[in-house]
């Protein structure tokens, strides 16, 4: 019985870790997208004012 409880807890911990990893990846992708948009807008502005 104790062994089954440990497996259940272990499975829950693994699920939580996986979800946390997925959330971190989503955050990283969002930040990269925001940075890309800012850089693109800045370069476009520099290009347009450089003429």
Residue pairs with C-beta under 8 A, 6 or more apart in sequence:
none
